[in-house]
Amino acid sequence: MMLNDLISKWRGSKKGSGQTAKQRLQCAIVYDNLEVSDDVLISLKKDIIDVLSKYFRIDSQAISLDIERSPDSSSLVLNTPILSTIRR
C-alpha cells in the first residue's frame, strides 16, 4: 500500500474524500470484527514505541498502527520513521 501511495503522489494523483472515508470504514469494521478497542490499540502503540525506542531513535508522533484484514488472516501494520540506531 505504501508504494501505491508513493506512486500516486509522484504522479500527482489525489485520493478523494470518498476513498478516505471508505478506508476508515474498512478499518472500523476490522477493529469491530477483531474486538479490538481504541484503548487496546493506544496501549499497544505505546508498548511498541517503548520497545522500539530501546534500539532506534524514532519519530513517535509519526507512527501509524493499523490492522489490515485479508480473507484468511489479519495483519498488524506499523509504519514509523527510524531516525537513527542507538549504539550500545
N, CA, C and O atoms as a DFTB+ gen file, in Angstrom:
352 C
 N C O
     1  1       0.818      -1.180       0.000
     2  2       0.000       0.000       0.000
     3  2       0.868       1.252       0.000
     4  3       0.509       2.237      -0.645
     5  1       1.989       1.244       0.697
     6  2       2.844       2.423       0.741
     7  2       3.397       2.756      -0.634
     8  3       3.469       3.932      -0.989
     9  1       3.788       1.769      -1.415
    10  2       4.326       2.005      -2.738
    11  2       3.267       2.639      -3.637
    12  3       3.568       3.537      -4.423
    13  1       2.044       2.172      -3.516
    14  2       0.957       2.766      -4.297
    15  2       0.741       4.224      -3.931
    16  3       0.507       5.060      -4.804
    17  1       0.819       4.530      -2.646
    18  2       0.672       5.917      -2.204
    19  2       1.790       6.784      -2.751
    20  3       1.555       7.914      -3.179
    21  1       3.013       6.254      -2.737
    22  2       4.159       6.995      -3.247
    23  2       4.012       7.264      -4.739
    24  3       4.270       8.374      -5.205
    25  1       3.602       6.254      -5.479
    26  2       3.413       6.420      -6.923
    27  2       2.300       7.428      -7.194
    28  3       2.416       8.259      -8.096
    29  1       1.235       7.357      -6.425
    30  2       0.134       8.309      -6.601
    31  2       0.587       9.736      -6.344
    32  3       0.216      10.650      -7.081
    33  1       1.385       9.933      -5.303
    34  2       1.893      11.272      -5.010
    35  2       2.816      11.756      -6.114
    36  3       2.782      12.925      -6.498
    37  1       3.642      10.846      -6.623
    38  2       4.586      11.203      -7.676
    39  2       3.852      11.605      -8.944
    40  3       4.246      12.555      -9.621
    41  1       2.793      10.888      -9.265
    42  2       2.005      11.197     -10.457
    43  2       1.068      12.371     -10.248
    44  3       0.494      12.890     -11.205
    45  1       0.912      12.788      -9.008
    46  2       0.034      13.912      -8.724
    47  2      -1.404      13.488      -8.475
    48  3      -2.291      14.336      -8.380
    49  1      -1.644      12.194      -8.368
    50  2      -2.994      11.709      -8.085
    51  2      -3.328      11.989      -6.628
    52  3      -2.470      11.913      -5.748
    53  1      -4.586      12.312      -6.395
    54  2      -5.022      12.548      -5.024
    55  2      -6.183      11.624      -4.716
    56  3      -7.032      11.364      -5.569
    57  1      -6.211      11.138      -3.497
    58  2      -7.339      10.338      -3.055
    59  2      -8.483      11.287      -2.755
    60  3      -8.293      12.348      -2.162
    61  1      -9.653      10.893      -3.168
    62  2     -10.825      11.684      -2.856
    63  2     -11.286      11.421      -1.445
    64  3     -10.866      10.452      -0.812
    65  1     -12.143      12.279      -0.958
    66  2     -12.636      12.101       0.410
    67  2     -13.460      10.830       0.524
    68  3     -13.522      10.224       1.593
    69  1     -14.095      10.421      -0.576
    70  2     -14.852       9.170      -0.560
    71  2     -13.965       7.966      -0.332
    72  3     -14.323       7.055       0.414
    73  1     -12.794       7.957      -0.981
    74  2     -11.846       6.856      -0.813
    75  2     -11.307       6.832       0.620
    76  3     -11.171       5.765       1.219
    77  1     -11.006       7.996       1.156
    78  2     -10.517       8.086       2.540
    79  2     -11.580       7.585       3.516
    80  3     -11.272       6.837       4.443
    81  1     -12.820       7.993       3.307
    82  2     -13.915       7.551       4.175
    83  2     -14.104       6.043       4.075
    84  3     -14.369       5.383       5.080
    85  1     -13.968       5.491       2.869
    86  2     -14.094       4.050       2.670
    87  2     -13.023       3.301       3.457
    88  3     -13.316       2.299       4.109
    89  1     -11.758       3.793       3.396
    90  2     -10.676       3.140       4.130
    91  2     -10.904       3.209       5.635
    92  3     -10.647       2.237       6.346
    93  1     -11.377       4.333       6.120
    94  2     -11.653       4.462       7.560
    95  2     -12.755       3.516       7.994
    96  3     -12.675       2.910       9.062
    97  1     -13.785       3.388       7.166
    98  2     -14.877       2.481       7.489
    99  2     -14.385       1.033       7.494
   100  3     -14.765       0.251       8.366
   101  1     -13.541       0.676       6.526
   102  2     -12.993      -0.674       6.495
   103  2     -12.184      -0.962       7.754
   104  3     -12.281      -2.052       8.317
   105  1     -11.385       0.008       8.200
   106  2     -10.608      -0.165       9.435
   107  2     -11.533      -0.354      10.628
   108  3     -11.291      -1.212      11.476
   109  1     -12.586       0.441      10.694
   110  2     -13.525       0.335      11.812
   111  2     -14.180      -1.046      11.830
   112  3     -14.360      -1.634      12.896
   113  1     -14.536      -1.563      10.655
   114  2     -15.155      -2.892      10.571
   115  2     -14.178      -3.970      11.026
   116  3     -14.556      -4.892      11.748
   117  1     -12.920      -3.855      10.603
   118  2     -11.912      -4.834      11.013
   119  2     -11.735      -4.799      12.527
   120  3     -11.689      -5.848      13.170
   121  1     -11.635      -3.584      13.108
   122  2     -11.469      -3.471      14.551
   123  2     -12.651      -4.110      15.280
   124  3     -12.469      -4.799      16.283
   125  1     -13.873      -3.876      14.766
   126  2     -15.052      -4.460      15.388
   127  2     -15.037      -5.981      15.282
   128  3     -15.357      -6.676      16.246
   129  1     -14.665      -6.498      14.111
   130  2     -14.624      -7.951      13.926
   131  2     -13.597      -8.600      14.834
   132  3     -13.818      -9.710      15.319
   133  1     -12.490      -7.939      15.072
   134  2     -11.443      -8.494      15.934
   135  2     -11.675      -8.148      17.397
   136  3     -10.945      -8.619      18.269
   137  1     -12.676      -7.336      17.670
   138  2     -12.990      -6.876      19.015
   139  2     -11.782      -6.181      19.648
   140  3     -11.437      -6.431      20.803
   141  1     -11.153      -5.307      18.869
   142  2     -10.023      -4.519      19.343
   143  2     -10.524      -3.105      19.611
   144  3     -10.958      -2.404      18.698
   145  1     -10.459      -2.699      20.867
   146  2     -10.939      -1.367      21.218
   147  2      -9.849      -0.325      20.977
   148  3      -8.670      -0.653      20.844
   149  1     -10.269       0.924      20.925
   150  2      -9.303       2.011      20.770
   151  2      -8.302       2.026      21.919
   152  3      -7.122       2.309      21.713
   153  1      -8.769       1.722      23.128
   154  2      -7.877       1.703      24.294
   155  2      -6.787       0.646      24.138
   156  3      -5.637       0.880      24.509
   157  1      -7.141      -0.505      23.594
   158  2      -6.159      -1.565      23.383
   159  2      -5.134      -1.120      22.344
   160  3      -3.935      -1.330      22.528
   161  1      -5.596      -0.508      21.253
   162  2      -4.668      -0.049      20.225
   163  2      -3.743       1.043      20.737
   164  3      -2.560       1.064      20.398
   165  1      -4.265       1.940      21.540
   166  2      -3.438       3.008      22.123
   167  2      -2.388       2.403      23.048
   168  3      -1.225       2.805      23.016
   169  1      -2.790       1.448      23.864
   170  2      -1.856       0.783      24.776
   171  2      -0.803      -0.001      23.995
   172  3       0.380       0.033      24.334
   173  1      -1.230      -0.701      22.958
   174  2      -0.299      -1.463      22.121
   175  2       0.700      -0.535      21.446
   176  3       1.893      -0.837      21.402
   177  1       0.233       0.577      20.928
   178  2       1.109       1.546      20.270
   179  2       2.149       2.079      21.257
   180  3       3.321       2.212      20.904
   181  1       1.735       2.382      22.484
   182  2       2.667       2.869      23.497
   183  2       3.726       1.816      23.820
   184  3       4.910       2.131      23.937
   185  1       3.289       0.561      23.964
   186  2       4.235      -0.519      24.248
   187  2       5.232      -0.704      23.111
   188  3       6.422      -0.906      23.353
   189  1       4.756      -0.636      21.882
   190  2       5.647      -0.793      20.735
   191  2       6.643       0.361      20.673
   192  3       7.818       0.144      20.376
   193  1       6.194       1.575      20.946
   194  2       7.097       2.738      20.971
   195  2       8.174       2.534      22.025
   196  3       9.347       2.817      21.778
   197  1       7.785       2.044      23.200
   198  2       8.756       1.808      24.275
   199  2       9.826       0.802      23.858
   200  3      11.011       1.007      24.121
   201  1       9.411      -0.282      23.211
   202  2      10.373      -1.306      22.780
   203  2      11.266      -0.771      21.672
   204  3      12.487      -0.913      21.747
   205  1      10.688      -0.161      20.649
   206  2      11.482       0.361      19.534
   207  2      12.474       1.428      19.989
   208  3      13.569       1.542      19.439
   209  1      12.087       2.198      20.983
   210  2      12.953       3.277      21.478
   211  2      14.214       2.758      22.162
   212  3      15.171       3.511      22.340
   213  1      14.230       1.496      22.543
   214  2      15.440       0.898      23.115
   215  2      16.513       0.687      22.054
   216  3      17.702       0.654      22.369
   217  1      16.096       0.545      20.802
   218  2      17.017       0.194      19.724
   219  2      17.180       1.275      18.655
   220  3      18.204       1.336      17.974
   221  1      16.163       2.125      18.516
   222  2      16.175       3.147      17.467
   223  2      15.706       4.483      18.006
   224  3      14.939       4.546      18.967
   225  1      16.172       5.543      17.381
   226  2      15.576       6.858      17.596
   227  2      14.488       6.978      16.541
   228  3      14.758       6.927      15.341
   229  1      13.253       7.137      17.005
   230  2      12.114       7.171      16.096
   231  2      11.317       8.447      16.303
   232  3      11.423       9.101      17.340
   233  1      10.528       8.787      15.315
   234  2       9.605       9.914      15.439
   235  2       8.285       9.350      15.941
   236  3       7.448       8.921      15.147
   237  1       8.097       9.348      17.251
   238  2       6.925       8.702      17.841
   239  2       5.619       9.388      17.459
   240  3       4.553       8.784      17.574
   241  1       5.683      10.638      17.006
   242  2       4.472      11.345      16.579
   243  2       4.014      10.886      15.188
   244  3       2.848      11.057      14.832
   245  1       4.919      10.312      14.413
   246  2       4.608       9.925      13.037
   247  2       4.275       8.445      12.885
   248  3       4.133       7.961      11.762
   249  1       4.149       7.726      13.982
   250  2       3.860       6.295      13.914
   251  2       2.400       6.074      13.523
   252  3       1.494       6.738      14.028
   253  1       2.201       5.130      12.617
   254  2       0.829       4.703      12.327
   255  2       0.746       3.199      12.593
   256  3       1.624       2.427      12.208
   257  1      -0.311       2.824      13.246
   258  2      -0.549       1.431      13.601
   259  2      -1.929       1.060      13.079
   260  3      -2.930       1.659      13.472
   261  1      -1.979       0.073      12.193
   262  2      -3.243      -0.320      11.579
   263  2      -3.380      -1.829      11.595
   264  3      -2.399      -2.563      11.711
   265  1      -4.610      -2.270      11.477
   266  2      -4.891      -3.686      11.308
   267  2      -5.490      -3.845       9.918
   268  3      -6.506      -3.233       9.588
   269  1      -4.841      -4.676       9.110
   270  2      -5.338      -4.950       7.770
   271  2      -5.850      -6.385       7.748
   272  3      -5.252      -7.290       8.328
   273  1      -6.952      -6.560       7.075
   274  2      -7.561      -7.884       7.055
   275  2      -7.681      -8.379       5.620
   276  3      -8.117      -7.656       4.724
   277  1      -7.286      -9.621       5.431
   278  2      -7.497     -10.311       4.160
   279  2      -8.508     -11.422       4.441
   280  3      -8.860     -11.650       5.599
   281  1      -8.973     -12.107       3.418
   282  2      -9.983     -13.144       3.668
   283  2      -9.551     -14.229       4.647
   284  3     -10.392     -14.805       5.338
   285  1      -8.247     -14.518       4.717
   286  2      -7.812     -15.622       5.575
   287  2      -6.983     -15.210       6.784
   288  3      -6.616     -16.067       7.588
   289  1      -6.678     -13.923       6.938
   290  2      -5.883     -13.517       8.102
   291  2      -6.004     -12.018       8.349
   292  3      -6.545     -11.270       7.533
   293  1      -5.490     -11.612       9.484
   294  2      -5.389     -10.194       9.830
   295  2      -3.933      -9.880      10.111
   296  3      -3.196     -10.725      10.620
   297  1      -3.514      -8.659       9.779
   298  2      -2.123      -8.257       9.978
   299  2      -2.064      -6.943      10.734
   300  3      -2.847      -6.027      10.484
   301  1      -1.131      -6.870      11.654
   302  2      -0.847      -5.631      12.348
   303  2       0.247      -4.931      11.552
   304  3       1.329      -5.487      11.363
   305  1      -0.023      -3.725      11.088
   306  2       0.917      -3.000      10.235
   307  2       1.367      -1.743      10.974
   308  3       0.555      -0.905      11.365
   309  1       2.677      -1.636      11.153
   310  2       3.272      -0.498      11.840
   311  2       4.194       0.230      10.875
   312  3       5.056      -0.383      10.246
   313  1       4.010       1.531      10.762
   314  2       4.905       2.366       9.967
   315  2       5.454       3.454      10.873
   316  3       4.702       4.161      11.545
   317  1       6.773       3.578      10.882
   318  2       7.402       4.625      11.675
   319  2       8.716       5.045      11.038
   320  3       9.476       4.206      10.554
   321  1       8.980       6.344      11.039
   322  2      10.293       6.788      10.567
   323  2      11.360       6.435      11.603
   324  3      11.222       6.749      12.785
   325  1      12.424       5.778      11.140
   326  2      13.566       5.484      12.007
   327  2      14.610       6.556      11.722
   328  3      15.132       6.651      10.611
   329  1      14.902       7.348      12.721
   330  2      15.831       8.462      12.554
   331  2      17.285       7.992      12.614
   332  3      18.131       8.470      11.859
   333  1      17.564       7.062      13.510
   334  2      18.914       6.502      13.622
   335  2      18.867       5.321      14.582
   336  3      17.876       5.103      15.278
   337  1      19.956       4.568      14.603
   338  2      20.052       3.468      15.547
   339  2      20.720       3.978      16.821
   340  3      21.425       4.988      16.812
   341  1      20.486       3.272      17.892
   342  2      21.123       3.609      19.159
   343  2      22.310       2.669      19.313
   344  3      22.138       1.451      19.362
   345  1      23.498       3.223      19.390
   346  2      24.710       2.422      19.545
   347  2      24.844       1.985      20.987
   348  3      24.659       2.779      21.910
   349  1      25.165       0.733      21.174
   350  2      25.319       0.213      22.546
   351  2      26.740      -0.182      22.788
   352  3      27.076      -0.641      23.880
